[in-house]
Amino acid sequence: MPEFTLGNVDVSRVIEWQGPFAPVGVLFPSMPDELWRQHESWLAPEHWDATTGNYPATFQTWILRSEGRTVLVDTGLGNDKPRDHALLDRRDGDFLARLAALGVRPEDVDLVVNTHLHGDHIGWNTSLVDGQWVPTFPNAQYLISKTDFDYWNPANGHGQRSTFASVADNKASFADSVLPIQQAGQAVLWTGDSYRIDKDLSLDLAPGHTPGSAVLRLESGTDRALFVGDVVHTPLQMLHPDHDTCLSEDQAEGARSRRRILEQAVTTNSLIVPAHFGTPAAAEVTRTNGTYSIKRWVPAGPA
């Protein structure tokens, strides 16, 4: 059964990993401790561990069934990838089995959307077969922002300084999770501010976290949702959008994109669906006198 249905689109997800990721003081350096304490009653434990101060992260893939096609939004951590980052290094997880439990085999996937090219969003783009990295989803097109493709491509000599991962890991994830997709002829490098997928789905550029970060916009019937990737990491950013994560390439631009997305969500009554929320996984926001607040959670968390 889907997590929820929006218009003509069924929405499900596969959770690959959940657990404590890092202290919130490290991830959100501009966000004071008292702000977390002020909202402890509803942040903890799903969105903040008040005892340890850690940020609980969920790494997951959203599955959209739209116009007879199966669309994956981000592909998580992946298996067998050699990485300096311990969480990502040479994993041996059951992601594909979890996907199959929802009735989705690799060959059933028609479209993969990479909201951006950080390693935790592209891991299952490829799989290791006979010593070679090959597309995990053989019949799928992979939608990748050309801006992100060019930025992370080591051939362009950018020398990324990202705090998400080491330069070595950034180069490795491009080499084993992006380049094989392009070489197989399955990459669609989209340009401009937006890209239309079908009548219900489109992509909008939302730079800051990475230069080519994108939001998948769902508009079907009277329902609206914004799959915002890493534009939002914690619910507190929906209340206080000027606070960004240390993982962003351009924090000021990230804050501008987040404010724009929040305003769009308010005016269109759209669900905000971030990449790393557990349960509850999505929220509607409202604005009163310039202040944002959470109107409701979907799906609901524990009673």
C-alpha positions in Angstrom: 0.0 0.0 0.0 1.3 3.5 -0.7 2.3 5.9 2.1 -0.2 8.3 0.6 -1.9 9.1 -2.7 -1.9 12.6 -4.3 -4.3 13.0 -7.1 -3.4 10.3 -9.6 0.0 9.6 -8.1 0.7 6.8 -5.5 3.6 7.6 -3.2 5.6 4.9 -1.4 9.1 4.8 0.0 11.9 2.4 0.8 13.9 3.2 3.9 17.5 2.0 3.5 19.0 3.1 6.8 18.0 5.1 9.9 20.0 6.2 12.9 22.0 8.9 14.7 24.0 10.8 12.1 25.8 13.7 13.8 25.3 16.2 16.6 22.9 19.0 15.6 25.4 21.6 16.8 27.8 20.3 14.1 25.2 19.9 11.3 23.4 23.2 12.0 26.1 25.5 13.4 24.0 28.7 13.3 21.1 27.1 15.1 21.3 27.8 18.9 20.8 25.0 21.4 17.9 26.8 23.0 16.0 26.7 19.7 16.1 22.9 19.8 15.1 22.9 23.5 12.2 25.3 22.8 10.7 22.8 20.4 11.7 19.6 22.2 8.1 18.5 22.8 7.4 17.7 19.2 10.9 17.4 17.7 12.0 14.5 20.0 12.6 11.7 19.4 11.7 11.5 15.7 13.6 14.6 14.6 16.1 15.2 17.4 17.6 13.1 20.2 17.3 15.4 23.2 19.5 13.2 25.3 22.5 12.9 23.0 21.9 16.0 20.9 22.2 13.9 17.7 20.3 14.3 14.5 18.4 11.1 13.5 18.7 10.7 9.8 16.7 8.5 7.4 18.2 7.5 4.1 15.4 6.5 1.7 14.0 6.5 -1.8 10.6 7.8 -2.7 8.6 5.8 -5.3 6.0 7.6 -7.4 3.7 5.8 -9.7 2.6 8.4 -12.2 1.0 7.9 -15.7 1.7 4.2 -15.7 5.4 4.8 -14.9 7.5 4.0 -11.9 9.7 6.9 -10.8 12.3 6.8 -8.1 13.3 10.0 -6.3 17.0 9.6 -5.2 18.7 6.2 -4.8 20.2 6.3 -1.3 23.6 4.9 -0.2 24.1 1.9 -2.4 26.2 -1.3 -1.8 29.9 -2.1 -2.3 31.0 1.5 -2.8 34.5 2.2 -1.4 34.3 5.4 0.7 36.2 7.2 3.4 32.8 8.0 5.1 32.1 5.0 7.4 28.3 5.0 6.8 28.8 4.8 3.0 31.8 2.4 2.9 31.3 -1.0 1.2 27.7 -1.4 2.4 25.9 -4.7 2.1 22.3 -3.7 2.6 18.9 -5.2 1.4 17.6 -2.1 -0.5 16.7 -4.1 -3.6 14.8 -6.7 -1.6 12.9 -3.9 0.2 12.1 -2.4 -3.2 10.9 -5.8 -4.5 8.6 -6.2 -1.5 6.8 -3.1 -2.9 6.5 -4.9 -6.2 9.3 -3.0 -7.9 12.1 -4.9 -9.7 15.1 -3.0 -11.1 13.8 -3.6 -14.6 10.4 -2.1 -13.7 11.8 1.4 -13.0 11.2 3.8 -15.8 12.7 7.0 -14.4 15.3 7.9 -11.7 15.4 11.5 -10.4 18.6 12.5 -8.6 17.7 15.7 -6.7 21.4 16.3 -6.4 24.7 14.4 -6.6 25.8 13.9 -3.0 26.8 10.3 -2.5 23.8 9.5 -0.2 21.4 10.3 -3.0 23.0 8.4 -5.9 24.3 5.2 -4.4 21.9 2.8 -6.0 22.3 4.4 -9.4 24.7 1.6 -10.1 25.6 -1.9 -8.9 28.8 -3.8 -9.0 28.5 -6.7 -11.6 31.6 -8.7 -12.5 33.8 -6.0 -11.2 32.1 -3.2 -13.2 29.7 -0.5 -12.2 26.5 -0.8 -14.2 23.1 1.0 -14.0 21.0 -0.8 -11.4 17.8 0.1 -13.3 18.5 -1.0 -16.9 15.4 0.4 -18.5 15.4 3.7 -16.7 16.3 7.2 -17.7 18.2 9.1 -15.0 17.4 12.8 -14.6 20.4 14.7 -13.5 20.9 18.5 -13.3 23.6 19.4 -15.8 24.7 22.1 -13.3 25.4 19.5 -10.7 26.9 17.1 -13.2 29.4 19.7 -14.3 30.2 20.9 -10.8 31.0 17.4 -9.4 32.7 16.2 -12.5 36.4 15.9 -11.6 37.3 16.5 -15.2 36.3 20.1 -14.8 38.8 20.6 -12.0 36.5 22.2 -9.4 38.2 20.6 -6.5 35.1 20.5 -4.4 35.5 21.6 -0.8 32.2 20.0 0.4 31.9 19.2 4.1 29.6 16.3 3.3 32.4 14.1 2.2 36.1 14.1 1.4 37.3 15.2 -2.0 38.2 11.6 -2.6 34.7 10.4 -1.8 33.2 13.1 -4.0 35.4 12.0 -6.9 34.7 8.3 -6.2 30.9 8.7 -6.1 30.9 10.6 -9.4 33.1 7.9 -11.0 31.1 4.9 -9.8 27.6 6.3 -9.5 27.2 9.0 -12.1 29.7 8.5 -14.9 28.5 4.9 -15.7 25.0 6.2 -16.2 26.2 8.7 -18.7 28.4 6.1 -20.5 25.4 3.7 -20.7 23.4 6.4 -22.5 20.8 6.5 -19.7 21.5 10.0 -18.3 19.3 13.0 -19.2 21.2 16.1 -18.2 18.5 18.7 -17.9 19.2 22.5 -18.0 17.4 25.7 -17.1 15.2 26.5 -14.1 12.7 23.7 -14.7 12.1 20.4 -16.4 8.7 18.8 -17.2 8.5 15.1 -16.5 4.8 14.4 -17.2 1.5 16.2 -16.7 1.8 15.7 -12.9 5.5 15.9 -12.2 8.2 18.5 -12.9 11.6 19.6 -11.6 12.5 23.0 -10.3 16.1 24.2 -9.7 16.7 25.1 -6.0 20.4 25.8 -5.7 22.4 26.2 -2.6 22.9 22.8 -1.0 24.6 22.0 -4.3 24.6 24.2 -7.4 22.2 22.0 -9.2 19.9 20.9 -6.3 16.3 20.4 -7.5 12.8 20.0 -6.1 10.4 17.6 -7.6 7.0 19.3 -7.9 3.8 17.1 -7.9 0.6 18.7 -9.1 -2.2 16.2 -9.6 -5.9 17.1 -9.4 -6.2 19.3 -6.4 -3.2 17.8 -4.6 0.3 19.3 -4.4 3.6 18.2 -3.0 7.2 19.3 -3.1 9.9 16.6 -2.8 12.6 19.0 -1.7 15.6 16.7 -1.4 18.1 18.4 1.0 16.6 21.9 0.8 15.2 20.9 4.2 17.0 18.6 6.7 15.1 19.4 9.9 11.6 20.7 10.7 13.2 23.7 12.4 14.3 24.9 9.0 10.7 25.2 8.0 10.1 27.5 11.0 13.5 29.3 10.7 14.6 29.0 7.1 17.7 31.2 7.4 19.5 28.4 9.2 21.3 26.1 6.9 23.3 22.9 7.3 27.1 22.8 7.2 26.8 20.3 4.3 25.7 23.0 1.8 28.0 24.3 -0.8 26.4 27.8 -0.5 24.5 28.4 2.7 23.2 31.8 1.8 21.8 30.6 -1.5 20.4 27.5 0.2 18.5 29.8 2.6 17.1 31.8 -0.3 15.9 28.6 -2.0 14.4 27.4 1.2 12.4 30.6 1.7 11.2 30.5 -1.9 10.1 26.8 -1.6 8.3 27.5 1.7 6.5 30.4 0.2 5.5 28.2 -2.7 4.3 25.5 -0.3 2.1 28.0 1.6 0.5 29.6 -1.5 -0.2 26.3 -3.2 -1.0 24.3 -0.1 1.7 21.8 -0.9 3.1 19.1 1.2 6.8 19.4 1.9 8.6 16.0 1.6 12.2 16.2 2.6 14.8 13.5 1.8 15.8 12.6 5.4 12.7 12.8 7.5 11.6 9.5 9.1 8.1 9.4 10.4 6.3 11.7 10.1 7.8 12.1 6.7 6.0 15.2 5.3 4.4 18.4 6.5 2.1 21.2 5.4 3.2 24.7 6.5 1.4 27.9 7.0 2.5 31.5 7.4 1.1 34.1 9.8 2.6 37.6 10.0 5.7 36.4 8.2 6.2 33.5 10.6 6.1 29.9 9.3 4.6 27.1 11.3 3.6 23.5 10.7 0.0 23.0 9.9 -0.1 19.2 9.8 2.1 16.1 9.4 1.6 13.4 6.8 1.7 10.5 7.3 1.0 10.9 11.0 3.7 9.7 13.4 3.2 7.5 16.5 0.1 8.3 18.5 
